[in-house]
Amino acid sequence: MKVTTIETAYPLSPMQQGMLFHSLHAQQSGVDIEQVICSIRDRLNISAFIQAWQRVVERHPVLRTSFDWKSDRQPLQCVHLQPAIEIEREDWRSLSAMEQEQQLQVYLQRDRALGFQMDRLPLMRLALVQLGDRDYRLIWTFHHAILDGRSLHIVLKEVFTFYDAFCLGEDLEIPQPRPYQDYIQWLQQDWSKTANFWQQRLKGFTAPTPLIANSTLAKTLNTDLEIVDRSFGNRELRLSEQTTAILKSLAQQHQLTLNTLVQGAWAILLSRYSRETDIVFGATRACRHSSVAGAESMVGLLINTLPVRVNVSPEQQLLPWLQELRSQWVTLRDYEHTPLVNIQGWSDVPSGTPLFNSLLVFENYELNSALRAQGSRWQNLEFRLEEQTNYPLTLVSCAASELLLKLTNQSIE
């Protein structure tokens, strides 16, 4: 993209401010760099594909956004007018399948480490690698500060919808979603009214739940889970369809959700390893049902991270304990937009010390499954998402037909 005229500028969300801070203080760490890898097993009309991405970037201001933290009293996100999209091209058809896979992993690691200059466009990159006559890999890299997981589904669906139309020489008119700026304007409110809730919720909690020694963690994970990527400690496990179905049935029978079961298991795991009963971990909220109308179809970063406090005691009965955990999660809806930095200040944890060292991310669907479920047109496409947070330990869970559990530890070598 080429930098053009700034169309508008507006403040950052608290979540964006946190990500900008980490980006400026931990450059080339790979933190908050998201990578979508799409396998395209079909002939590809390159010009139509570029045209489709251009149209989608023009439709969504957040994809034309950079950050300015130098020229005003508060950081701003600046939307630019109609930048031209660029796609890096690579041809690896002369390589063997093994060499292609090795080259892809090297490319992804180098691309992640490259990071972004947050005050310049683009905050996303596109690369298209040709592996065969009907075999491509699209690598879409972007900074998490501009997009959350729900937005990926919207953007990718639009790209391939426009692409199909352009290949036929046609054009489409898709309803324009509400702009992200409207959500930012809604966020500019006084959050001090939520102080009492968070003070009561975190009263008496004075230090983050400790994590086990890295060597012990690595040994445990190597034994129990399949190693996916050693570069920053990924471990991945999929429960069978049968086990997942049993868990879903159990949850439904007792007015719970799969998210409740995963949260409960995570709290027990942290308690066992830390040998503490008062557990706090971070969890992400989608924050799309409790803000402005139209937020469900909005493209931007709407998620927020909040502390979840759980008392783990062997005397408690499991189902009532899980139901209380579910009730706590539902109650958070009225307070889910509260900036984490404010919550930190209202807690009894000393300033400069994090509230929690682990993060739980639960998605009601897996990106690949959700997109491929749209019909036969999507069966020659496959998607996977690689991401890295700034927390020492992150568990990502996706509620597909096979429950996915993906654990990332920043310290495993």
C-alpha atoms as one frame of an Amber mdcrd trajectory, in Angstrom:
protein
   0.000   0.000   0.000   1.047   3.585  -0.586   0.288   6.182   2.060  -2.359
   8.636   0.848  -4.480  11.394   2.299  -5.830  10.846   5.804  -9.610  10.603
   5.665 -10.312  10.761   9.388  -8.719  10.158  12.779 -10.189   9.059  16.092
  -9.045   7.611  19.450  -7.978   4.038  20.146  -9.900   1.503  22.155  -8.214
   0.510  25.458  -7.388  -2.868  23.896  -5.721  -1.145  20.951  -3.751   1.083
  23.321  -2.393  -1.992  25.092  -1.408  -3.649  21.841   0.244  -0.456  20.589
   2.232  -0.246  23.840   3.459  -3.841  23.494   4.315  -3.280  19.839   6.439
  -0.221  20.599   8.247  -1.833  23.547   8.746  -5.327  22.137   9.444  -4.863
  18.466  10.188  -7.979  16.388   8.860 -10.197  19.199   5.992 -11.474  17.062
   3.484 -10.550  19.769   0.029  -9.630  18.394   1.103 -10.515  14.860  -1.670
 -12.620  13.307  -1.196 -14.871  10.286  -3.981 -16.505   8.287  -2.679 -19.209
   5.964  -5.157 -20.156   3.259  -4.611 -23.191   1.021  -6.226 -22.634  -2.390
  -6.421 -25.834  -4.423  -7.802 -24.463  -7.662  -6.757 -22.371 -10.618  -6.471
 -18.766  -9.525  -7.283 -15.636 -11.477  -4.604 -13.398  -9.965  -5.945 -10.089
 -11.267  -9.463 -10.851  -9.994  -8.001 -11.916  -6.654  -6.098  -8.652  -6.252
  -9.195  -6.718  -7.310 -11.243  -8.521  -4.660  -8.801  -7.621  -1.888  -8.723
  -4.028  -3.143 -12.497  -3.801  -2.915 -12.571  -5.209   0.619  -9.839  -2.839
   1.821 -11.805   0.073   0.369 -14.971  -1.112   2.161 -13.461  -1.348   5.647
 -11.660   1.749   7.015  -9.853  -0.254   9.714  -7.892  -2.044   6.947  -6.589
   1.372   5.871  -5.563   2.425   9.377  -2.258   3.464  10.931  -1.536   4.779
  14.436  -0.251   8.191  15.479   0.992   8.543  19.061   3.326  11.512  18.534
   1.287  14.483  17.339  -1.529  14.639  19.904  -2.142  14.285  23.621  -3.594
  10.826  23.066  -2.846   8.181  20.421  -5.044   8.309  17.332  -5.858   5.834
  14.592  -5.749   7.430  11.180  -7.817   6.147   8.262  -6.260   6.708   4.842
  -7.999   7.149   1.501  -7.916   4.298  -1.043  -4.400   2.860  -0.783  -3.416
   0.490  -3.579  -3.175  -3.128  -2.471   0.008  -5.098  -3.087   0.467  -8.868
  -3.031   3.937 -10.379  -2.847   4.326 -13.280  -5.302   6.463 -16.403  -4.804
   6.859 -19.413  -7.108   8.030 -22.614  -5.369   6.870 -25.126  -7.983  10.420
 -26.351  -8.551  10.735 -27.465  -4.896   9.719 -30.842  -3.505   6.708 -31.043
  -1.184   9.008 -31.334   1.836  11.090 -28.374   0.701   7.946 -26.331   0.130
   6.726 -27.005   3.665  10.113 -26.147   5.143  10.267 -22.951   3.084   6.753
 -22.010   4.236   7.686 -22.357   7.915  10.811 -20.238   7.396   8.749 -17.611
   5.569   6.118 -17.482   8.328   8.690 -17.079  11.094  10.569 -14.370   9.198
   7.331 -12.598   8.336   6.179 -12.653  11.975   9.497 -11.284  13.220   9.300
  -8.478  10.652   6.362  -6.994  12.528   4.896  -3.634  11.520   5.739   0.034
  11.824   2.555   1.090  13.574   2.592   4.661  12.252   2.729   3.549   8.607
   0.510   1.724   6.178   0.080  -1.111   5.721  -0.677  -2.870   8.998  -1.389
  -5.958   6.921   0.564  -7.869   4.299  -0.476 -10.313   1.595   1.717 -12.941
  -0.008   0.705 -15.552  -2.575   2.906 -18.620  -2.973   2.372 -20.944  -5.935
   3.170 -24.579  -5.160   1.560 -26.188  -8.214  -0.703 -25.428 -11.170  -3.747
 -25.692  -8.873  -2.100 -25.218  -5.495  -1.486 -21.870  -3.777  -0.865 -20.582
  -0.258  -2.194 -17.173   0.643  -0.444 -15.659   3.672  -2.399 -12.794   5.195
  -0.425 -11.157   7.988  -1.861  -8.306  10.037  -1.505  -6.633  13.408  -4.104
  -7.714  15.941  -4.738  -4.039  16.818  -6.880  -3.659  13.681  -8.840  -6.937
  13.659 -10.284  -9.528  16.022 -11.236 -13.130  15.283 -14.866 -12.392  14.400
 -13.688  -9.915  11.758 -11.614 -12.538   9.937 -14.689 -14.509   8.959 -16.332
 -11.357   7.558 -13.287 -10.218   5.582 -12.434 -13.613   4.074 -16.043 -14.304
   3.105 -16.184 -10.939   1.328 -12.867 -11.490  -0.478 -13.908 -14.791  -2.038
 -17.452 -13.551  -2.752 -16.089 -10.586  -4.710 -13.457 -12.811  -6.335 -16.090
 -15.200  -7.705 -18.058 -12.277  -9.124 -15.017 -10.634 -10.713 -13.992 -13.928
 -12.335 -17.375 -13.895 -14.111 -16.924 -10.287 -15.171 -19.650  -9.209 -12.764
 -19.817  -6.851  -9.804 -21.641  -7.013  -6.487 -23.317  -4.646  -4.080 -22.919
  -5.946  -0.510 -24.505  -4.039   2.392 -21.956  -1.771   4.057 -21.451  -2.699
   7.728 -21.400  -0.086  10.439 -17.922   1.509  10.664 -15.587   0.680  13.531
 -15.401   4.393  14.361 -18.952   4.214  15.718 -17.871   1.626  18.286 -14.897
   3.788  19.312 -17.203   6.764  19.810 -19.511   4.622  21.960 -16.533   3.579
  24.100 -15.745   7.183  25.009 -17.776   7.095  28.200 -17.174   7.214  31.924
 -16.261   3.724  33.106 -15.817   4.742  36.757 -19.368   3.544  37.446 -18.059
  -0.021  37.049 -15.364   0.467  39.699 -17.419  -0.912  42.592 -18.228  -4.114
  40.716 -14.580  -4.855  39.949 -13.359  -3.830  43.388 -15.751  -6.316  44.971
 -14.948  -9.021  42.424 -11.187  -8.785  43.032 -11.150  -7.808  46.711  -8.375
  -9.603  48.618  -6.587 -10.866  45.502  -3.076  -9.414  45.778  -0.766 -11.334
  43.412  -1.166 -13.089  40.044  -1.603 -16.858  40.035   1.930 -18.250  39.585
   2.729 -20.550  36.706   4.702 -23.758  37.075   8.419 -23.862  36.225   8.996
 -23.748  32.488  10.907 -27.025  32.446   8.077 -28.813  34.227   5.519 -27.292
  31.882   7.494 -28.252  28.807   7.892 -31.829  30.045   4.160 -32.108  30.753
   3.145 -30.703  27.383   5.614 -32.830  25.441   4.194 -35.929  27.098   0.511
 -35.155  26.687   0.135 -33.114  23.523   1.304 -33.236  19.948   4.084 -30.735
  19.272   3.033 -28.421  16.451   5.588 -25.617  16.435   8.612 -25.310  18.710
   9.394 -21.720  17.687   7.208 -20.205  20.366   5.897 -23.233  22.204   2.671
 -24.304  20.487   0.931 -27.503  21.550  -2.328 -28.628  19.989  -4.924 -31.244
  20.890  -8.243 -32.148  19.304 -10.762 -34.110  21.294 -12.643 -36.760  19.328
 -16.112 -36.053  17.934 -17.532 -38.536  20.430 -15.885 -36.873  23.437 -16.843
 -33.409  22.172 -20.461 -34.514  21.703 -20.542 -35.899  25.256 -19.221 -32.602
  26.644 -21.767 -30.599  24.634 -24.571 -32.831  25.889 -23.384 -32.486  29.491
 -23.246 -28.719  29.161 -26.699 -28.456  27.612 -28.241 -30.782  30.193 -27.073
 -28.572  33.065 -27.554 -25.115  31.447 -23.827 -24.717  30.893 -21.699 -24.113
  27.818 -18.532 -25.642  26.428 -16.830 -22.399  27.406 -17.839 -23.032  31.039
 -16.343 -26.530  30.938 -13.083 -25.256  29.444 -12.878 -22.426  31.994 -13.479
 -24.892  34.825 -10.812 -27.291  33.558  -8.362 -24.407  33.130  -9.004 -23.135
  36.663  -8.468 -26.622  38.128  -5.269 -27.071  36.114  -3.873 -23.734  37.299
  -4.842 -24.585  40.875  -3.151 -27.982  40.755   0.124 -26.609  39.399   0.221
 -23.404  41.457  -1.091 -25.159  44.608  -3.413 -22.204  45.191  -7.191 -22.170
  45.547  -7.836 -18.515  44.656  -7.255 -18.449  40.896  -7.400 -15.559  38.443
  -6.860 -15.887  34.699  -7.653 -13.624  31.789 -10.426 -14.388  29.309 -11.516
 -12.637  26.139 -15.031 -11.371  25.513 -16.339 -10.779  21.979 -18.180  -7.608
  23.131 -20.443  -7.528  20.063 -23.879  -7.948  21.650 -23.665  -5.264  24.322
 -22.489  -2.154  22.472 -23.770  -0.356  19.362 -26.383  -1.797  17.014 -24.762
  -3.510  14.049 -21.618  -4.487  15.937 -22.073  -8.131  14.885 -21.086  -7.308
  11.298 -18.469  -4.698  12.183 -14.849  -5.167  11.095 -12.336  -4.069  13.727
 -11.038  -4.939  17.195 -13.986  -5.235  19.551 -12.731  -7.918  21.935 -11.720
  -7.142  25.494  -9.708  -9.121  28.019 -11.082  -9.420  31.547 -10.020 -11.201
  34.746 -11.940 -14.323  35.796 -11.646 -15.194  39.501 -12.374 -18.765  40.554
 -12.276 -20.449  43.939 -11.111 -24.038  43.514 -11.845 -26.249  46.501 -11.956
 -30.072  46.659 -14.994 -29.799  48.964 -17.134 -28.191  46.269 -19.481 -30.295
  44.147 -18.590 -30.088  40.469 -21.914 -29.170  38.838 -22.919 -26.388  41.286
 -19.373 -25.033  41.014 -19.586 -24.986  37.194 -23.022 -23.357  37.341 -21.607
 -20.608  39.556 -18.756 -20.152  37.071 -21.301 -19.840  34.265 -23.323 -17.313
  36.277 -20.210 -15.222  36.866 -19.449 -15.207  33.133 -22.990 -14.094  32.256
 -22.833 -11.302  34.849 -19.729  -9.885  33.157 -21.751  -8.833  30.115 -22.777
  -5.573  31.818 -19.128  -4.805  32.582 -17.291  -6.396  29.654 -16.179  -3.156
  28.006 -14.346  -1.893  31.108 -10.701  -1.162  30.182  -8.355  -3.711  31.737
  -5.989  -0.944  32.833  -8.818   0.508  34.950  -9.623  -2.874  36.462  -5.955
  -3.315  37.318  -5.967   0.025  39.135  -9.065  -0.896  41.148  -7.636  -4.236
  42.277  -5.427  -4.984  45.290  -2.586  -6.172  43.045   0.347  -3.727  43.279
   0.831  -1.261  40.461   3.136  -2.597  37.765   2.239  -6.231  38.508  -0.124
  -7.982  36.074  -3.468  -9.303  37.301  -2.872 -12.619  35.570  -0.208 -14.574
  33.707  -2.454 -16.782  31.589  -5.130 -16.062  29.001  -8.052 -18.210  27.868
  -9.554 -17.529  24.448 -12.737 -19.439  23.586 -14.293 -19.288  20.119 -17.714
 -20.754  19.350 -16.398 -21.886  15.979 -13.117 -22.660  14.271 -12.334 -20.331
  11.339 -11.718 -23.169   8.879 -14.845 -25.119   9.830 -17.055 -22.026   9.766
 -15.922 -20.935   6.312 -15.991 -24.404   4.747 -19.500 -24.964   6.107 -20.828
 -22.247   3.787 -21.086 -24.560   0.802 -19.313 -26.519  -1.906 -17.507 -23.430
  -3.250 -15.414 -23.405  -0.052 -14.322 -27.039  -0.179 -11.165 -26.290  -2.175
 -10.097 -23.775   0.472  -8.509 -24.448   3.846  -7.677 -21.901   6.541  -5.554
 -21.833   9.647  -4.698 -19.026  12.034  -1.354 -18.527  13.774  -1.303 -16.009
  16.619   0.856 -14.992  19.565  -0.182 -13.006  22.638   1.982 -11.163  25.170
   0.921 -13.491  28.020   3.289 -16.227  29.244   0.608 -18.897  28.800  -2.350
 -18.795  26.408  -5.020 -21.429  25.796  -7.126 -21.070  22.653 -10.168 -23.312
  22.399 -12.485 -23.633  19.394 -15.854 -25.387  19.566 -15.767 -27.312  16.285
 -17.109 -30.854  15.899 -13.784 -31.832  17.459 -13.002 -29.468  20.341  -9.665
 -27.804  19.615  -7.304 -26.919  22.463  -4.189 -24.982  21.499  -1.680 -23.995
  24.172   1.079 -21.449  23.658   3.888 -20.820  26.134   6.172 -17.881  25.413
   9.099 -19.325  27.365   9.389 -22.842  25.933  12.468 -23.106  23.786
